[in-house]
């Protein structure tokens, strides 16, 4: 379906109105979640970009980003902390699953490299397997932080699902060798069997007795420098048919990630494979804290 798809940046105010409508395909008419045309216009003309995928004259996908600076150390000059903040990506439902999101991100990477910027950052819901697959597995990004209720808890705003807006922070170091190898295919990523053969633990064993996976009551502690954390492959469907289970999943994954991140681990890969006869999805976490004998490979 994506044959003939063209990606180009938009700059004119009139063009931004179509981008507003495109955002509504995901966010509806929620004013809190849809970036208005005048703001898109300003972003595109003052260092940012509104990358839009077209099928002929029809806009079918958009990626919005802008220049920013890391504010954790306010004493450093802004130029030393420059990064691109990737704020919004939407692809029309009928065009999803055809690589358009990946092409938009690769175009954004080209912009960053031309501008001499090494880092692109964004956030995503840790329970969305499709997003994790793109961000981590395909693009080679890392997730060094877990952000609790990053956008608040107001479900009316669209950014909080069932009263929570926990996010993983994504860091995409666009010129790093890891990223180069992942997007070029020069080095094949590891598969689940290889991690399991290396004694990599699944920290949160699940209950598969029902139609949907149920988070278990026990969370194991990592015993090597690698660990696996499992999430459902179909969280949006669980939210629709079983809100109580979706809320339980959000509480569970928060407990798992805050525990393992506090011990010095970060997300370095994502796997979705058939395992033990089921379609399953796992984050791979690697120890990134102070070195000790316990975690020496």
C-alpha positions in Angstrom: 0.0 0.0 0.0 2.9 2.4 0.6 4.1 2.3 -3.0 4.3 5.8 -4.2 4.2 7.4 -0.7 6.1 10.6 -0.7 7.4 12.3 2.5 7.9 16.1 2.5 8.1 18.8 5.1 5.2 21.3 5.3 5.8 25.0 6.0 2.6 26.9 4.9 -0.2 27.7 7.3 -2.9 26.5 5.0 -1.2 23.1 4.7 -1.3 22.6 8.4 -5.1 22.4 8.5 -4.9 19.0 6.8 -2.4 17.9 9.4 -4.9 18.9 12.2 -7.5 16.6 10.6 -5.0 13.8 10.3 -4.2 14.0 14.0 -8.0 13.7 14.7 -7.9 10.2 13.2 -6.2 9.1 16.4 -7.0 11.7 19.0 -10.5 12.6 18.0 -11.6 16.2 18.7 -9.8 16.4 22.0 -8.3 20.0 22.0 -5.7 19.0 24.6 -4.1 16.4 22.4 -4.3 17.9 18.9 -1.6 20.4 17.9 -3.4 23.3 16.3 -2.5 24.7 12.8 -1.0 27.9 14.1 1.4 26.0 16.4 2.4 23.6 13.7 3.1 26.6 11.4 5.3 28.2 14.1 7.2 24.9 14.8 7.9 24.3 11.1 9.2 27.8 10.5 11.4 28.2 13.6 13.7 25.2 13.7 11.2 22.3 13.9 9.5 20.2 11.2 6.1 18.8 10.2 7.0 15.8 8.1 4.0 14.6 6.2 3.5 11.4 4.2 1.4 11.7 1.1 -0.4 9.1 -1.0 -0.9 11.3 -4.1 -2.5 14.5 -2.7 -3.8 12.7 0.4 -1.9 13.2 3.7 -1.7 9.8 5.4 0.9 10.3 8.1 2.7 13.0 10.0 5.6 13.4 12.3 6.2 16.6 14.3 9.5 17.5 15.9 11.2 20.6 17.2 14.6 21.8 18.5 14.9 21.5 22.3 17.6 21.3 25.0 18.1 19.0 27.9 17.2 21.0 31.0 18.6 18.6 33.6 21.8 20.8 34.0 20.6 24.4 33.6 24.2 25.7 34.1 25.4 24.2 30.8 25.0 26.3 27.6 22.0 25.3 25.6 24.1 24.5 22.5 25.8 21.7 24.5 22.5 20.0 25.2 20.7 20.4 21.9 18.3 17.6 20.9 15.2 17.1 18.8 12.0 16.5 20.7 9.8 14.3 18.6 6.3 15.2 19.8 3.7 13.6 17.6 3.4 10.8 15.0 0.1 9.7 13.5 -0.6 7.4 10.6 -4.1 6.8 9.2 -5.5 3.5 10.4 -5.8 2.0 6.9 -2.1 2.9 6.2 -0.6 1.4 9.4 1.6 -1.6 9.3 3.2 -0.6 6.0 6.4 1.0 7.1 5.2 4.6 6.9 6.0 5.4 10.5 9.5 3.9 10.1 10.1 6.1 7.0 9.0 9.2 8.8 11.4 8.5 11.6 14.2 7.9 9.2 13.5 11.2 7.5 13.6 12.8 10.9 17.0 11.2 11.5 18.3 12.7 8.3 17.2 16.1 9.5 19.0 15.6 12.8 22.2 14.5 11.1 22.1 17.5 8.7 21.7 19.8 11.7 24.5 18.2 13.6 22.3 16.9 16.4 23.0 13.4 17.7 19.9 12.8 19.9 16.2 12.6 19.3 13.9 12.1 22.3 10.3 11.2 22.8 8.0 9.2 25.1 5.6 6.3 24.6 3.2 4.2 26.5 5.2 1.2 27.8 2.2 -1.2 27.3 2.0 -0.6 23.5 3.8 -3.4 21.9 3.6 -2.0 18.3 5.2 1.3 19.4 7.9 -0.6 21.4 8.7 -2.7 18.4 9.3 0.3 16.1 11.1 2.5 18.7 13.4 -0.1 20.1 13.7 -3.1 17.9 13.6 -1.4 14.4 15.2 2.0 15.2 17.7 0.8 17.8 16.6 3.4 20.5 17.2 3.0 24.2 14.9 3.7 27.1 16.8 4.9 30.2 13.9 6.3 32.3 10.4 5.4 33.4 8.2 8.4 33.9 5.2 8.1 36.2 2.0 9.9 35.1 4.1 12.1 32.8 1.0 13.8 31.4 -1.1 13.7 34.5 -4.1 11.5 35.4 -6.9 13.3 33.6 -8.5 10.8 31.3 -10.5 13.6 29.6 -7.3 14.9 28.0 -6.7 11.8 25.9 -3.1 11.4 27.0 -4.0 9.5 30.2 -5.5 6.0 29.6 -7.8 4.9 32.4 -6.4 7.5 34.7 -2.7 7.0 34.1 -0.1 8.4 31.7 3.1 6.5 32.5 5.7 6.7 29.8 9.1 5.3 28.8 11.6 8.0 27.7 13.1 7.1 24.4 16.7 8.2 23.5 17.6 7.7 19.8 21.3 8.4 19.4 21.1 8.7 15.6 24.8 8.4 14.7 25.7 5.7 17.2 27.1 2.5 15.8 24.3 0.5 17.5 21.7 2.5 15.5 23.7 2.3 12.3 23.9 -1.5 12.6 20.2 -1.9 13.4 18.8 0.1 10.5 21.3 -1.2 8.0 20.8 -4.8 9.0 24.6 -5.3 9.3 24.2 -7.1 12.6 21.2 -9.4 13.2 19.6 -8.7 16.6 19.3 -11.5 19.1 16.2 -13.6 19.3 14.4 -14.8 22.4 15.9 -18.3 22.4 19.4 -16.8 22.6 18.5 -14.7 25.6 16.9 -17.6 27.3 19.9 -19.8 26.6 22.0 -17.2 28.3 19.9 -17.6 31.5 18.0 -14.3 31.0 15.1 -14.3 33.5 11.5 -13.3 32.8 11.0 -11.1 35.8 7.2 -11.0 35.7 5.7 -14.5 34.9 2.1 -14.2 33.7 -1.0 -16.2 34.1 -2.4 -17.4 30.7 -5.4 -19.3 32.0 -7.9 -16.8 30.6 -8.4 -15.1 27.2 -6.0 -12.4 28.1 -2.6 -12.6 30.0 -2.9 -11.7 33.6 0.0 -10.1 35.5 1.3 -12.4 38.2 1.7 -11.5 41.9 5.5 -12.2 42.0 8.2 -10.0 40.5 11.7 -11.6 40.4 14.9 -9.7 40.9 17.5 -9.9 38.0 20.4 -12.2 38.6 22.5 -11.4 35.6 23.2 -8.3 33.5 20.2 -9.0 31.3 16.5 -9.4 32.1 13.2 -9.8 30.3 9.9 -8.0 31.1 6.7 -9.2 29.4 3.8 -7.1 28.3 0.6 -8.0 26.4 0.6 -7.9 22.6 -2.9 -6.4 22.6 -3.2 -3.8 25.3 -5.7 -1.5 23.3 -8.1 -4.5 23.0 -7.7 -5.3 26.7 -8.6 -1.7 27.5 -11.8 -1.9 25.5 -13.1 -5.2 26.8 -11.7 -5.4 30.3 -10.8 -1.9 31.9 -10.2 -3.5 35.3 -7.5 -5.8 33.8 -6.0 -2.9 31.9 -5.7 -1.0 35.1 -4.1 -4.0 36.8 -1.6 -4.2 34.0 -0.7 -0.5 34.3 -0.1 -0.9 38.1 1.9 -4.1 37.5 4.2 -2.7 34.7 4.9 0.4 36.8 6.0 -1.8 39.8 8.2 -3.9 37.5 9.9 -1.1 35.7 10.4 1.2 38.6 12.1 -1.6 40.5 14.4 -2.7 37.8 15.3 0.8 36.6 16.2 1.7 40.2 18.7 -1.1 40.1 20.5 0.4 37.2 18.9 -1.3 34.2 17.7 0.3 31.0 15.6 -1.0 28.0 17.9 -2.0 25.1 15.7 -4.3 22.9 12.2 -5.5 22.3 11.1 -9.0 21.2 7.8 -10.2 19.8 7.8 -13.9 18.9 5.9 -17.1 19.3 7.0 -18.6 22.6 5.5 -21.6 24.2 2.8 -21.6 21.6 1.7 -18.0 22.1 2.3 -14.6 20.5 4.3 -12.9 23.2 6.2 -9.6 23.7 9.2 -8.9 25.9 11.3 -5.9 26.7 15.0 -6.7 27.1 16.8 -4.7 29.9 20.5 -4.4 30.3 22.4 -3.4 33.4 23.9 0.1 33.0 24.7 1.0 36.6 27.9 0.8 38.6 29.9 -2.3 37.7 30.1 -5.1 40.2 31.2 -8.7 40.2 27.5 -9.8 40.2 26.8 -8.2 36.8 30.2 -8.8 35.0 29.8 -10.7 31.8 
